[in-house]
């Protein structure tokens, strides 16, 4: 009986240790970090909301980080959310076409929103929702064709960027006028340049 009592106490203590470590080092720690982050998000003002953390969204975040401009990312994908967590960026996991998600991101106190989804329809819906919730917001988005560009402008976007057009222009200019491209790089603070311009 004594051996059984001691053995059971040992098993119980070991189980408690394992469960405690699981909570403290895993989900509980993540929950507490996210909770603290959400409290900081509520205090943000004049920030930028980046909708989508794909190729374009990552680049936008990097440029905003360089200029020390406050921002947060709205992203539904779990893997990308984990990447945002590792980068220690402010984020909200959810769909930016839903009112409550944009309101949680502080859209009514935000300065701008950048909508970077690959799907044109998703960009249109997000711009519509954002414009409805914040009439004064500066909204920048991307489009893959001129038809979608017009729809996005009608939906309420202030600026529509056609990445393929800009990319083609950039490559052609590198052939015809490479020094012009270098000037663009300087005034836009792109790459390793010694001179930086500000508005």
ZICORWO-V125655 format. One record per run of one state. SS is the DSSP state (helix for helix, strand for strand, loop for the rest). FROM is the first residue (numbers start at 0). TO is the last residue. If there is no record, write none. Layout:
SS_FROM_TO, SS_FROM_TO
This chain:
loop_0_0, helix_1_41, loop_42_46, strand_47_50, loop_51_53, helix_54_65, loop_66_69, strand_70_73, loop_74_76, helix_77_86, loop_87_89, strand_90_91, loop_92_97, helix_98_103, loop_104_110, strand_111_114, loop_115_118, helix_119_132, loop_133_136, strand_137_142, loop_143_144, helix_145_154, loop_155_157, strand_158_161, helix_162_175, loop_176_176, helix_177_186, loop_187_198
